[in-house]
Amino acid sequence: MTNIKEMGIWDHVSELRSRLFYALLSLVIGTLASFYFAQTLIEILARPIGGIQNVVSIEVTENVGVFFRVSLLSGFIIGLPFVLFQLYKFIAPGLFPNEKRLLLLFIPIATFLFVGGVAFSYLVMLPTALPFLVSVLGVQTLPRLSNYIDFVTNLMFWIGVSFETPLIVFGLAKFKLVTAKMLLKQWRFAIVIIAVVAAVVNPTHDPVNMSILMVPLFVLYLLSCLFAYIANPTKE
């Protein structure tokens, strides 16, 4: 088995270039595959606002832009496991066998967490946020298709990213930058940070929707403490 320490700088560059190529290829294939059902996805994404008939398109290129944007997000989700696998292949030569098995296990976990964040934003956040947004001032609102899809896909993507927190903490703990004990001691400070993140990600900025988002983020923080302990267990 090749040891990463025996590889020269150009070997690393060549390997990185190869992994980036395959990662990009998986995203392209996922996006192209998404073209087949992008129309259906757009109709599903429009359900929280009352259906596709409740949005309007006022520019010639608007529908095409929305089609590609939804396809890109879908392609990213489809290609995510393959992208993570390429990252694993690049890192794996420098790991011990038990570390390889653990890192390989994190590929489905990372995918599950991201998809879980996307599902949470669609099933919980949008149904609670949209009625508030469209009823402010009592003015009839007929959203533009591109504006609505941009809003929905941004919300889904960033909440999906925020759900990856446990894995990020695991990596920090593996490098001994944080510990489970340290995280548990700083839970009050963590709540403040979670509130700030919820205020930024939450589209309505009202306390009710912020609280809805803060609950799963705090659960993820507790899960991060567990992951930190797994990465760097201590007697304490």
Phi, psi and omega in degrees: 000133182287135177262135185297336180289338181274355181274141177279173183298321181287333174294320177296317180297317180296318179294319179296318179298319179296316181292321178296322179298313181292326177295314178296321179297320179295323177293320179296315180297318178298320179292316178297320178295328181290339178303328185294324183239018180298321179300317178295320179297320179298318178295323178293317180295335181276351182299319180299337180266000179108005179112165183297337181287348181264010174235157181234155176238126186242001178238152184298319185267002187296315182296320179295318179299318178295318179302314181289324181295315178294321178296323179295316179295316177297318179296325177295317180295317179296318185276351185304313179301324181288324176296315179295325178293323177294323175297318178299315181298329180285323184275329191307320183301338181262012184248157172283159183306318180292327177290325177297315180297320180293317180294323179295325178294331183285347178296307176293329179295314180298319178296316180298318181295317180295313179297324177298320177295319178296315180295320179297317180295325182281317187274334185245307186292310184297314180297336178268328184278319186297315178302324178292316184295318185277350181257357180298133179071356179069020180267135179298129183243127175236093188295149170286144181301312183294319180296318181293314181293322175300315179299313183292313183291324176297316179299313180298315184296311186286328173290323175300317177296318181296333179287351178275003183308315181303322180288325177296316179296322177302315178297318178296321180291327180295327177270009176062030176275334176221161174227162179298320180297318179298316181295318180294326178292331185261030185295329179293317178295325179296322179297321178297315179297318178299320179296320179294315179298317179298323179292325181284315183284324182296123185289336185263336180063015178268156185300324183296308181291328175297318179295320179300322180281327183293327182299306179294329178294323177290323175299320177295326177296317177295322176295325177297322177299319178296316179296323178296322179292320178297320182288325185215071182293140179229163179296329180295000000 
